[in-house]
Amino acid sequence: MTGTLAPTQPLTAADRCDRCGAQAYVRVLLNSGGELLFCAHHMRKHDDSLRKIASDIHDETDKLNDDK
């Protein structure tokens, strides 16, 4: 469920997880029109529940494995 809506801006180091304040790597657009940001840990923890209420999920967790 990624990239199905209008493109979203890439996440930056300034984007913070709504649960813990760590850097966000996932943006969840809700069916209700809202938006939530999550670190990889909290996205994994709440993945099943979020997918039920999300219209789109923009996942950039692949950046965590980037060997630059």
DSSP file (Angstrom, degrees, kcal/mol; ACC not computed):
  #  RESIDUE AA STRUCTURE BP1 BP2  ACC     N-H-->O    O-->H-N    N-H-->O    O-->H-N    TCO  KAPPA ALPHA  PHI   PSI    X-CA   Y-CA   Z-CA
    1    1 A M              0   0    0      0, 0.0    56,-2.4     0, 0.0     2,-0.4   0.000 360.0 360.0 360.0  51.8    0.0    0.0    0.0
    2    2 A T        +     0   0    0     54,-0.2    56,-0.1     1,-0.1    54,-0.0  -0.941 360.0  10.6-122.3 145.6    2.7    2.5   -1.0
    3    3 A G  S    S+     0   0    0     -2,-0.4    -1,-0.1    54,-0.1    53,-0.1   0.673  81.8 122.7  71.0  18.5    2.7    5.2   -3.6
    4    4 A T        +     0   0    0     -3,-0.1     2,-0.1    51,-0.1    -1,-0.1   0.692  68.8  45.4 -86.7 -17.9   -1.0    4.9   -4.4
    5    5 A L  S    S-     0   0    0      1,-0.2     3,-0.1     3,-0.0    51,-0.0  -0.400 113.1 -48.6-109.0-172.0   -1.9    8.5   -3.7
    6    6 A A  S    S-     0   0    0     -2,-0.1    -1,-0.2     1,-0.1    -3,-0.1  -0.293  77.8 -88.4 -56.6 143.8   -0.2   11.8   -4.6
    7    7 A P        -     0   0    0      0, 0.0     2,-0.3     0, 0.0    -1,-0.1  -0.231  43.5-144.1 -57.6 141.8    3.5   11.7   -3.9
    8    8 A T        -     0   0    0     -3,-0.1     3,-0.1     1,-0.1    19,-0.0  -0.726  25.4 -94.7-104.3 158.4    4.5   12.7   -0.4
    9    9 A Q        -     0   0    0     -2,-0.3    -1,-0.1     1,-0.1     3,-0.1  -0.416  49.3 -99.3 -66.9 144.2    7.6   14.6    0.5
   10   10 A P        -     0   0    0      0, 0.0     2,-0.2     0, 0.0    -1,-0.1  -0.317  42.2-106.1 -60.2 148.6   10.5   12.5    1.6
   11   11 A L        -     0   0    0     14,-0.1     2,-0.2    -3,-0.1    16,-0.0  -0.507  38.8-161.8 -75.3 147.0   11.0   12.2    5.4
   12   12 A T    >   -     0   0    0     -2,-0.2     3,-1.6    -3,-0.1    12,-0.3  -0.701  37.8 -94.7-122.0 175.1   13.9   14.1    6.9
   13   13 A A  T 3  S+     0   0    0      1,-0.3    11,-0.1    -2,-0.2    -2,-0.0   0.707 122.4  64.0 -63.2 -19.4   15.8   14.0   10.2
   14   14 A A  T 3  S+     0   0    0      9,-0.1     2,-0.4     2,-0.1    -1,-0.3   0.673  81.2  93.4 -78.9 -17.1   13.4   16.7   11.4
   15   15 A D    <   -     0   0    0     -3,-1.6     9,-2.7     9,-0.2     2,-0.3  -0.667  65.1-163.4 -80.0 126.4   10.4   14.3   11.1
   16   16 A R  B     -A   23   0A   0     -2,-0.4     7,-0.2     7,-0.3    21,-0.2  -0.846  24.1 -99.7-118.6 147.9    9.9   12.6   14.5
   17   17 A C     >  -     0   0    0      5,-3.6     4,-1.4    -2,-0.3    21,-0.3  -0.389  24.0-140.0 -61.9 133.3    8.0    9.5   15.6
   18   18 A D  T  4 S+     0   0    0     19,-3.1    -1,-0.1     1,-0.2    20,-0.1   0.646  99.5  46.6 -71.0 -14.6    4.6   10.4   17.1
   19   19 A R  T  4 S+     0   0    0     18,-0.3    -1,-0.2     3,-0.1    19,-0.1   0.863 133.8   1.2 -92.5 -43.3    5.1    7.7   19.8
   20   20 A C  T  4 S-     0   0    0      2,-0.1    -2,-0.1     3,-0.0     3,-0.1   0.547  88.3-113.9-129.5 -10.6    8.7    8.2   21.0
   21   21 A G     <  +     0   0    0     -4,-1.4     3,-0.1     1,-0.3    -3,-0.1   0.451  68.0 135.7  88.2  -0.6   10.3   11.2   19.3
   22   22 A A  S    S-     0   0    0      1,-0.2    -5,-3.6    -6,-0.1    -1,-0.3  -0.247  72.7 -67.8 -70.3 169.4   12.9    9.1   17.4
   23   23 A Q  B     -A   16   0A   0     -7,-0.2     2,-0.3     1,-0.1    17,-0.3  -0.379  56.6-126.3 -60.7 133.7   13.6    9.9   13.7
   24   24 A A        +     0   0    0     -9,-2.7    15,-0.3   -12,-0.3    -9,-0.2  -0.655  34.8 168.9 -85.8 135.9   10.5    8.9   11.7
   25   25 A Y        +     0   0    0     13,-2.3    35,-3.5    -2,-0.3     2,-0.4   0.345  65.1  58.8-121.5  -1.3   11.0    6.5    8.7
   26   26 A V  E     -BC  38  59B   0     12,-1.8    12,-2.5    33,-0.2     2,-0.5  -0.996  58.5-164.2-136.1 130.6    7.3    5.8    8.0
   27   27 A R  E     -BC  37  58B   0     31,-2.6    31,-3.2    -2,-0.4     2,-0.6  -0.967  10.1-162.9-111.5 125.9    4.4    8.2    7.1
   28   28 A V  E     -BC  36  57B   0      8,-3.3     8,-2.4    -2,-0.5     2,-0.6  -0.944   4.1-157.4-111.6 117.9    0.9    6.8    7.5
   29   29 A L  E     -BC  35  56B   0     27,-2.8    26,-3.2    -2,-0.6    27,-1.6  -0.850  20.4-140.3 -93.5 125.0   -1.9    8.7    5.8
   30   30 A L  E >   - C   0  54B   0      4,-2.7     3,-2.0    -2,-0.6    24,-0.3  -0.504  17.3-121.7 -88.3 152.1   -5.2    7.8    7.5
   31   31 A N  T 3  S+     0   0    0     22,-2.7    23,-0.1     1,-0.3    -1,-0.1   0.809 114.9  60.5 -56.9 -29.9   -8.5    7.2    5.8
   32   32 A S  T 3  S-     0   0    0     21,-0.4    -1,-0.3     1,-0.1     3,-0.1   0.557 124.6-103.2 -76.6  -8.3   -9.8   10.1    8.0
   33   33 A G  S <  S+     0   0    0     -3,-2.0    -2,-0.1     1,-0.3    -1,-0.1   0.305  82.6 120.9 103.9  -8.6   -7.3   12.5    6.3
   34   34 A G        -     0   0    0     -5,-0.1    -4,-2.7     1,-0.0     2,-0.4  -0.169  51.0-137.4 -80.4 179.0   -4.8   12.6    9.2
   35   35 A E  E     -B   29   0B   0     -6,-0.2     2,-0.4    -3,-0.1    -6,-0.2  -0.999  13.0-169.5-141.0 139.2   -1.2   11.7    9.1
   36   36 A L  E     -B   28   0B   0     -8,-2.4    -8,-3.3    -2,-0.4     2,-0.4  -0.971   9.1-151.5-127.7 146.2    1.0    9.8   11.6
   37   37 A L  E     -B   27   0B   0     -2,-0.4   -19,-3.1   -10,-0.2     2,-0.3  -0.946  18.0-178.5-117.3 139.2    4.8    9.4   11.6
   38   38 A F  E     -B   26   0B   0    -12,-2.5   -13,-2.3    -2,-0.4   -12,-1.8  -0.985  26.7-127.2-138.4 147.1    6.6    6.4   13.1
   39   39 A C     >  -     0   0    0     -2,-0.3     4,-2.0   -15,-0.3     5,-0.2  -0.359  46.7 -99.1 -73.2 169.3   10.1    5.1   13.7
   40   40 A A  H  > S+     0   0    0    -17,-0.3     4,-2.4     1,-0.2     5,-0.2   0.893 121.9  54.8 -61.3 -40.2   10.7    1.6   12.4
   41   41 A H  H  > S+     0   0    0      1,-0.2     4,-2.1     2,-0.2    -1,-0.2   0.939 111.2  42.0 -60.1 -49.9   10.2    0.0   15.8
   42   42 A H  H  > S+     0   0    0      2,-0.2     4,-2.0     1,-0.2    -1,-0.2   0.809 111.5  55.7 -73.1 -28.3    6.8    1.6   16.4
   43   43 A M  H  X S+     0   0    0     -4,-2.0     4,-0.9     2,-0.2    -1,-0.2   0.941 110.0  46.2 -65.3 -45.1    5.6    0.9   12.8
   44   44 A R  H >< S+     0   0    0     -4,-2.4     3,-0.5     1,-0.2     4,-0.3   0.914 112.6  51.5 -60.3 -42.0    6.5   -2.8   13.3
   45   45 A K  H 3< S+     0   0    0     -4,-2.1    -1,-0.2     1,-0.2    -2,-0.2   0.866 123.9  26.9 -63.4 -38.1    4.7   -2.8   16.7
   46   46 A H  H 3X S+     0   0    0     -4,-2.0     4,-2.7     1,-0.1     5,-0.3   0.247  85.9 116.6-110.6  11.2    1.5   -1.3   15.3
   47   47 A D  H <X S+     0   0    0     -4,-0.9     4,-2.4    -3,-0.5     5,-0.2   0.886  75.5  47.4 -51.4 -53.5    1.6   -2.4   11.7
   48   48 A D  H  > S+     0   0    0     -4,-0.3     4,-0.8     1,-0.2    -1,-0.2   0.912 115.8  44.5 -59.2 -45.2   -1.5   -4.6   11.6
   49   49 A S  H >> S+     0   0    0      1,-0.2     4,-0.6     2,-0.2     3,-0.5   0.902 113.4  50.5 -66.5 -41.5   -3.7   -2.0   13.3
   50   50 A L  H >X S+     0   0    0     -4,-2.7     3,-1.3     1,-0.2     4,-0.9   0.889 103.0  58.9 -66.5 -39.2   -2.4    0.8   11.2
   51   51 A R  H 3< S+     0   0    0     -4,-2.4    -1,-0.2     1,-0.3    -2,-0.2   0.777 100.1  59.3 -62.0 -25.1   -3.0   -1.0    7.9
   52   52 A K  H << S+     0   0    0     -4,-0.8    -1,-0.3    -3,-0.5    -2,-0.2   0.755 117.1  30.2 -73.1 -24.5   -6.7   -1.3    8.8
   53   53 A I  H << S+     0   0    0     -3,-1.3   -22,-2.7    -4,-0.6   -21,-0.4   0.333  98.6 104.0-117.9   5.7   -7.1    2.5    9.0
   54   54 A A  E  <  -C   30   0B   0     -4,-0.9   -24,-0.3   -24,-0.3     3,-0.1  -0.697  43.9-171.2 -96.0 140.9   -4.5    3.7    6.5
   55   55 A S  E    S+     0   0B   0    -26,-3.2     2,-0.3     1,-0.4   -25,-0.2   0.669  83.6   1.6 -92.9 -23.3   -5.2    5.0    3.0
   56   56 A D  E     -C   29   0B   0    -27,-1.6   -27,-2.8   -52,-0.1     2,-0.4  -0.968  59.0-155.4-160.5 146.8   -1.4    5.0    2.2
   57   57 A I  E     -C   28   0B   0    -56,-2.4     2,-0.8    -2,-0.3   -29,-0.2  -0.981   5.8-162.3-129.3 119.8    1.9    4.1    3.9
   58   58 A H  E     -C   27   0B   0    -31,-3.2   -31,-2.6    -2,-0.4     2,-0.6  -0.888  16.1-169.3-103.0 106.4    5.1    5.7    2.8
   59   59 A D  E     +C   26   0B   0     -2,-0.8   -33,-0.2   -33,-0.2     3,-0.2  -0.869  24.1 164.4-108.2 118.3    7.9    3.5    4.2
   60   60 A E    >   +     0   0    0    -35,-3.5     3,-1.9    -2,-0.6     4,-0.2   0.009  38.9 120.4-115.6  25.3   11.5    4.7    4.1
   61   61 A T  G >   +     0   0    0      1,-0.3     3,-1.8   -36,-0.2     4,-0.4   0.698  59.5  78.3 -65.7 -16.6   12.9    2.1    6.5
   62   62 A D  G >  S+     0   0    0      1,-0.3     3,-1.2    -3,-0.2    -1,-0.3   0.761  80.0  70.6 -61.6 -22.2   15.2    0.9    3.7
   63   63 A K  G X  S+     0   0    0     -3,-1.9     3,-1.1     1,-0.2    -1,-0.3   0.740  85.1  67.9 -65.4 -22.0   17.4    4.0    4.6
   64   64 A L  G <  S+     0   0    0     -3,-1.8    -1,-0.2     1,-0.2    -2,-0.2   0.780 102.6  44.5 -68.0 -25.8   18.3    2.3    7.8
   65   65 A N  G <  S+     0   0    0     -3,-1.2     2,-0.3    -4,-0.4    -1,-0.2   0.285  82.3 128.0 -99.9   7.7   20.3   -0.3    5.8
   66   66 A D    <   -     0   0    0     -3,-1.1     2,-0.2    -4,-0.1    -3,-0.0  -0.516  48.8-154.4 -70.6 125.9   21.9    2.2    3.5
   67   67 A D              0   0    0     -2,-0.3    -1,-0.1     1,-0.2    -3,-0.0  -0.149 360.0 360.0 -95.3  38.7   25.7    1.7    3.6
   68   68 A K              0   0    0     -2,-0.2    -1,-0.2     0, 0.0    -2,-0.1   0.484 360.0 360.0 -75.2 360.0   26.8    5.2    2.6
